[in-house]
Amino acid sequence: MKILPIKELRDTNKISDLCNETNEPIFITKNGYVDMVVMSIKTYEEKLEKIEMYEDIVEGLTNLKDGKIKDGICALNDLKAKYDLP
C-alpha cells in the first residue's frame, strides 16, 4: 500500500508511472488524513470486475434461497415431464 501527500499530485507522470507499476491503489493524504485514492485504469477495471462477480454470486445465492432457481437435474426432469419425454 502506497500513501502520498497531496502535494505529490503535482508530478502527474510520477503518479501515473507508480500506479501502473504497482497495480495497486495509491492513497493520497490531505492534512494528514486520507482524502482520495488514485489507481491505473487496469487496476480499476480489475477491481470493478471482481465487485460485479461478487454481486452476481450474491444474486445467485439469494435466488437459490428464495426458490427462484433449480439445479440442472430438477430443471431437466421438469422439462421432460412438461413435454412428456422419457
URQUILIN-V255725 format. One record per run of one state. SS is the DSSP state (alpha for helix, beta for strand, coil for the rest). FROM is the first residue (numbers start at 1). LEN is the number of residues. If there is no record, write none. Layout:
ss->{SS & SS}
from->{FROM & FROM}
len->{LEN & LEN}
//
This chain:
ss->{coil & beta & alpha & coil & alpha & coil & beta & coil & beta & coil & alpha & coil & alpha & coil}
from->{1 & 2 & 6 & 11 & 12 & 23 & 26 & 31 & 33 & 39 & 41 & 66 & 72 & 83}
len->{1 & 4 & 5 & 1 & 11 & 3 & 5 & 2 & 6 & 2 & 25 & 6 & 11 & 4}
//
